[in-house]
Amino acid sequence: EQALTDARGDSTFGEAPRQVVIAEAQIALGQLEGARESMARALALAPKDPEVRLTEARLLWAGGETEASLARLDELLEAHPQAARAALLRGRFALSLGKAAEAAEAFGIARSNAKQLTIGDRFLAHAGLVESKLAQNDIAGAEVDLQAAQNLAPEAVPTRYLKARLAVAKRDFPTAITE
């Protein structure tokens, strides 16, 4: 709500980025109709801008248009193959649809371009790789990515959860219970 209020009153940056911030806040608040209006304005101003397209994909996903959302992300990644945030979102969406191989590929792109990501998003890329590799029964690969996640947040609850998930996959139930 505060971001929405601040963005509506802020004229210090361009109109398209401002509309993206407004749309993101509206998506988070479940105000999808308002977000659609904000995105229409942003798309009219900057139809090829990667941030605009990324938010458009989020809005499509939030509105239940999963295939259209995935198509937007694929278009964005085709135009910008190293767009880490788009790859991260593509991985999250693919994993939620049970498409583990697609998710692993997208999370791998995000990881390879991690300098574009916040530390939290870097963690999400590694965690996504762990989950997608576990879904493909790639225990060794999941272990490697879990180590990378542990390096970022060694005692975080999600790290402990991933350690437990890996322990279950390895049938190491005492470790799974401890974690």
Summary of the structure (lengths in Angstrom):
residues: 179
radius of gyration: 18.0
end to end distance: 36.2
largest distance: 56.6
contacts: 583
relative contact order: 0.07
helix: 79%
strand: 0%
